[in-house]
């Protein structure tokens, strides 16, 4: 379970593979506790801006206090004993988020009864617009058990830090028409809330679809 750009160590640390091409977004390392640490994501032009060798990336943890699309308070402890599929995105995302959620929904259907062991979670990186009311119709398009989670900007920053995810606002044609650049990662967390791996996502620079539903379902079946 890993997109081509990343590896996940047994200690739950995310590493960028040598030679990865991509748009590199620097984590504000004082908050993440690793000097010079960065992660990479793809932009539409696949232009290489930087490559950095990671020596000690922070450990990923499933820790959060948020609310779901119904306004119900949700804590990481609520999923103790369950496998979690954790994604970060936002409802105004034009392409990557809907594609990823659609792929995972199809993969869970292919997985059959074992999918009941998995709790899919979408955590927004756009708390300003993604209220529970905005999340509810969005998540309803996908898997029936998908939970959309939001919170205050401080709560979202805290959970992004716990998962080593970066995000930032990209101005648009109007103040309310901005986009959110964010790490394109999908985590498989074990019943103890520890990271096991990264779901395979499509690499747009290659011809085959690395994140096809069949491939995602096959990888998930190895664990659950």
C-alpha positions as CSV (number, residue, x, y, z in Angstrom):
1,X,0.0,0.0,0.0
2,X,1.9,3.1,-1.2
3,X,1.7,5.6,-3.9
4,X,4.9,5.6,-6.0
5,X,6.2,8.8,-4.4
6,X,6.3,7.6,-0.8
7,X,7.3,4.9,1.6
8,X,6.0,4.4,5.1
9,X,8.4,3.1,7.7
10,X,7.4,0.5,10.3
11,X,7.5,3.3,12.9
12,X,4.8,5.2,10.9
13,X,7.1,7.7,9.4
14,X,6.4,9.0,5.9
15,X,9.4,9.2,3.5
16,X,9.7,10.6,0.0
17,X,11.5,8.1,-2.4
18,X,14.7,9.2,-4.1
19,X,14.2,10.7,-7.5
20,X,10.5,11.5,-7.1
21,X,9.3,14.3,-9.4
22,X,6.6,16.6,-8.1
23,X,5.5,19.8,-6.6
24,X,7.2,20.0,-3.2
25,X,5.4,21.7,-0.4
26,X,7.5,22.5,2.7
27,X,6.1,21.6,6.1
28,X,6.6,24.2,8.7
29,X,9.1,22.0,10.4
30,X,9.1,23.8,13.7
31,X,5.6,22.5,14.2
32,X,6.4,19.0,12.8
33,X,9.7,18.5,14.7
34,X,12.0,17.6,11.8
35,X,14.4,20.1,10.3
36,X,14.3,20.4,6.5
37,X,11.4,17.9,6.2
38,X,9.1,18.2,3.1
39,X,6.5,16.1,1.3
40,X,5.8,16.1,-2.4
41,X,2.6,16.1,-4.4
42,X,1.9,16.3,-8.2
43,X,0.8,19.5,-9.9
44,X,-0.8,19.5,-13.3
45,X,2.5,20.1,-15.1
46,X,4.5,17.5,-13.1
47,X,7.3,20.0,-12.7
48,X,10.1,19.3,-10.3
49,X,10.7,22.2,-8.0
50,X,12.8,20.4,-5.4
51,X,14.0,17.1,-4.0
52,X,14.9,16.7,-0.4
53,X,16.3,13.6,1.4
54,X,14.3,13.0,4.5
55,X,16.3,11.8,7.5
56,X,13.7,11.9,10.3
57,X,10.1,12.5,9.3
58,X,7.5,12.8,12.1
59,X,5.4,9.8,13.1
60,X,1.8,9.7,11.9
61,X,-0.9,9.4,14.5
62,X,-4.7,9.2,14.3
63,X,-5.6,11.9,16.8
64,X,-8.5,14.3,16.3
65,X,-11.5,16.0,17.9
66,X,-13.9,17.1,15.1
67,X,-17.5,17.0,14.0
68,X,-19.2,15.0,11.2
69,X,-21.7,16.0,8.6
70,X,-24.5,15.7,11.0
71,X,-22.8,18.0,13.6
72,X,-22.0,15.1,15.9
73,X,-18.8,15.3,17.8
74,X,-16.3,12.7,16.6
75,X,-13.1,11.6,18.4
76,X,-10.3,9.3,17.3
77,X,-11.2,7.0,20.2
78,X,-14.6,6.4,18.6
79,X,-12.9,4.2,16.1
80,X,-10.8,2.1,18.5
81,X,-10.8,-1.5,17.3
82,X,-11.8,-0.5,13.7
83,X,-9.7,-0.1,10.6
84,X,-9.7,3.4,9.2
85,X,-9.3,4.8,5.7
86,X,-8.4,8.4,6.1
87,X,-8.4,11.0,3.3
88,X,-7.8,14.7,3.3
89,X,-9.7,16.9,0.8
90,X,-12.4,19.5,0.4
91,X,-15.9,19.7,-1.1
92,X,-14.9,22.3,-3.7
93,X,-12.1,20.2,-5.1
94,X,-12.5,20.1,-8.8
95,X,-11.0,16.7,-9.6
96,X,-8.6,14.7,-7.4
97,X,-10.9,14.4,-4.3
98,X,-14.0,13.2,-6.2
99,X,-11.9,10.8,-8.2
100,X,-10.2,9.4,-5.1
101,X,-13.5,9.0,-3.2
102,X,-15.2,7.4,-6.2
103,X,-12.3,4.9,-6.5
104,X,-12.4,4.0,-2.9
105,X,-16.2,3.6,-2.9
106,X,-15.9,1.2,-5.8
107,X,-13.0,-0.6,-4.1
108,X,-15.0,-1.1,-0.9
109,X,-17.9,-2.6,-2.9
110,X,-15.5,-5.0,-4.6
111,X,-14.0,-5.9,-1.2
112,X,-17.4,-7.4,-0.2
113,X,-18.3,-8.2,3.5
114,X,-14.7,-7.4,4.7
115,X,-15.4,-3.7,3.9
116,X,-17.6,-3.6,7.0
117,X,-14.4,-3.7,9.1
118,X,-13.3,-0.4,7.5
119,X,-14.4,3.1,8.4
120,X,-13.8,5.6,5.6
121,X,-13.1,9.2,6.8
122,X,-12.8,12.4,4.8
123,X,-11.2,15.2,6.8
124,X,-11.6,18.6,5.2
125,X,-8.7,21.0,4.7
126,X,-11.2,23.8,4.1
127,X,-13.0,24.4,7.4
128,X,-14.0,27.9,6.3
129,X,-16.4,26.6,3.7
130,X,-16.8,22.9,4.7
131,X,-19.4,23.1,7.4
132,X,-21.4,20.0,8.4
133,X,-24.2,21.3,6.1
134,X,-21.7,21.5,3.2
135,X,-20.2,18.1,3.9
136,X,-23.5,16.3,4.1
137,X,-24.6,16.3,0.5
138,X,-21.0,15.9,-0.7
139,X,-20.2,12.7,1.2
140,X,-23.7,11.3,0.4
141,X,-22.5,10.9,-3.2
142,X,-20.0,8.2,-2.2
143,X,-19.9,5.3,0.2
144,X,-22.9,5.2,2.6
145,X,-20.6,4.9,5.7
146,X,-18.3,7.7,4.6
147,X,-18.0,10.3,7.4
148,X,-17.1,13.9,6.5
149,X,-15.2,15.6,9.3
150,X,-14.6,19.3,9.9
151,X,-13.8,21.6,12.8
152,X,-12.3,24.9,13.6
153,X,-9.2,26.0,11.7
154,X,-7.1,25.1,14.8
155,X,-8.6,21.6,15.0
156,X,-8.0,21.0,11.3
157,X,-4.4,22.2,11.7
158,X,-3.9,19.8,14.6
159,X,-5.2,16.7,12.8
160,X,-3.2,17.6,9.7
161,X,-0.1,17.8,11.8
162,X,-0.9,14.4,13.4
163,X,-1.1,12.9,9.9
164,X,1.8,14.9,8.5
165,X,-0.4,16.5,5.9
166,X,0.2,20.0,4.5
167,X,-2.3,22.3,2.9
168,X,-2.6,25.9,1.9
169,X,-5.1,28.3,0.3
170,X,-4.7,29.1,-3.4
171,X,-6.4,32.4,-4.3
172,X,-9.1,32.3,-7.1
173,X,-11.1,34.8,-9.1
174,X,-13.0,36.0,-6.0
175,X,-12.4,35.8,-2.2
176,X,-14.8,32.8,-1.9
177,X,-13.6,31.0,-5.0
178,X,-10.2,29.8,-3.8
179,X,-8.8,26.3,-4.0
180,X,-6.9,24.3,-1.5
181,X,-3.5,22.7,-2.3
182,X,-3.0,19.7,-0.1
183,X,-1.1,16.4,0.2
184,X,-2.7,13.7,-1.9
185,X,-2.4,10.8,0.5
186,X,-4.8,8.2,1.7
187,X,-3.9,6.3,4.9
188,X,-4.8,2.8,6.1
189,X,-4.8,2.9,9.9
190,X,-5.0,-0.3,12.0
191,X,-7.5,-0.9,14.8
192,X,-5.1,0.7,17.2
193,X,-4.9,3.9,15.2
194,X,-1.5,3.3,13.8
195,X,-0.6,3.7,10.1
196,X,-0.1,0.5,8.1
197,X,0.3,2.0,4.7
198,X,-0.9,4.3,2.0
199,X,-3.6,3.4,-0.5
200,X,-2.3,3.2,-4.1
201,X,-3.3,6.4,-5.9
202,X,-3.0,7.1,-9.6
203,X,0.2,8.7,-10.7
204,X,-0.9,11.1,-13.5
205,X,2.5,10.9,-15.2
206,X,2.2,7.2,-16.0
207,X,-0.2,5.4,-18.4
208,X,-1.5,2.6,-16.1
209,X,-4.0,3.6,-13.3
210,X,-2.1,2.6,-10.1
211,X,-5.2,3.5,-8.1
212,X,-7.8,1.4,-10.0
213,X,-10.5,0.0,-7.7
214,X,-9.4,-3.6,-8.4
215,X,-5.9,-2.8,-7.2
216,X,-7.1,-0.9,-4.2
217,X,-9.4,-3.7,-3.2
218,X,-6.7,-6.3,-3.7
219,X,-4.3,-4.4,-1.4
220,X,-7.0,-3.9,1.3
221,X,-7.8,-7.6,1.2
222,X,-4.3,-8.4,2.3
223,X,-4.9,-6.6,5.6
224,X,-8.6,-6.8,6.6
